[in-house]
Amino acid sequence: MRDDGTPSRGRPPAFTGQWVRRDSGPVVRPYAVTGGRTEAADGEVLDVVAVVVAIRGGDVDDDDDPQRRTPEHRRILALCERQATVADIAAGTALPLGVVRVLLGDLIMSGGVVVVRQRPAGQRPDNNVLQEILNGLRAL
């Protein structure tokens, strides 16, 4: 940087010893959070709209548990006390979606959370249900 404050050509600006934002906190790369893994251990890829809920008692760290819960696991468990989608969890933790999928895979395998399975798209509702809906619409 020149004395007049303009950047010099060919050289990057010198580090002044201060971060631009002090409140941004520590920077941890996503691969460090997941231990370098890019897929869940069970190989299942969770859809962004998959609904996940914590299992009561699944958030307790056992002394015999070889895989201790990380702060990220605990944040996900806190968000899953009520049913939440994978996208909501990613937004709530401010973690990339791929990282959340890997961490959710860990929690599923350890019994901390469960995926609430929705009815398959091809499965039709019972005819009685459809008839009741039709009757209700006609009554309007």
N, C-alpha and C positions, 0 to 999 in steps of 0.2 A: 504494500500500500504506500502510496506516495504521501508526502507531507501534507498535501492539500486535501487528502481524504479519498482520492480516486484510486481504484485498484490499479496496480502495475500490470503490464501485459506479460503473459507467460508464466506468472507465478500465482499460486493460490493465495488467498488472503491468510495472513498469519493468525494462528489461534491466540485469542486474547486471554484464555484461561477461564472464561465464563460461558455457560450454556445460554442459548437464546431464551429458553423457557425453564425456569427453575422448578416450576410445579409439575413438570412432565414426569418426574420420578425416574427410577432406574430403567434402562433399556435392556430387555432380554429378547433375544432372537427366538422366533417360534420353534426352531428345531431344538433349542435348549429346553423349552418347556415340555416338549414331547419326547425328549431323549433321542432325537434324530429320526423318529418314526413319522411316516407320512400316511399310514393307514392304521385303522384299528387292529388290535391284536387278533380279534376274531374274524377279520376280513369283511365284516358287514359295513356297508356304506349307508349311513343314515341320511335320509332325505331332509332337506331344510325345514319341511313342515311336519316331520315326525315329532310326535308328542312324547315327552319324557317326564317321569315323575320319580322323586326320591322314595326309597323304601324306608319305612319307619325303622329306626335302629341300624340302618345301613350306613349312617354317617359316623358311627362310633369306630374309632381306631382301636383295634385289638392289639394286645402286646404280641400276639403270635402272627399278626399280619406282616408278611415280609415287604409288602408294598405299602409304605406309609403314604398317607394322603398329602398331596402338595397343596400349597395355598390356592392354586387354580382349581384343583379337585374340590376343595372346600367351598370355593365361591360358586362352582357349578351346583353342588349339593344344596347350597342355600337358595339358589334360584329355582331349584327343582322341588322345593317343598310343596309348591302348587304345580300343577301341570304346566309345562312350558314347551314351546317348540325349539328345535335346534337353532333356528334363526334368532329367537328371542334370547336364548342363552348366549349366543355369540355376541349379540348386541349388549347384553347385560354385563358381560365380562370384558368387553372390548378386546377380545381375542379373535384372530382370524378363524373363519369357519372350519378350515381343515384341522386346525389345532383343537377346536372344540370337539370335532368328530372323533379325533384320536383319544382325547381325555374322556369323552363319554363312553367310548369303547372300553377303556380301563374300568370305569365305574360300573358298566354293565357286567363285565366279567367278574368283578369283585362283589357284586350283589348290592351295590350302593344305589343304583337307579334301574328302572325298567322302562322299556318302550311300550307305550299304550298302543296296541295294534288296532287300527281302524278296520272296518269292514272292507274287503276287497272291492275294487271299483266295478268288477263284472258281476258281483252278487246283487241280485235284485231284492228289494223288500217284499215281504209277504203281500199277497193280493188283498188280504183283509185290511192291511195298513193303507194301501192305495185306495181302497174303496172308502175308508173312513175320511181320508183327505178329500176325495171327490165329493162325498156327502157334505163335508164342512164347507167346501167352496160353493156348492149349490145353495147352501143355506144362507150365504151372504147375499 
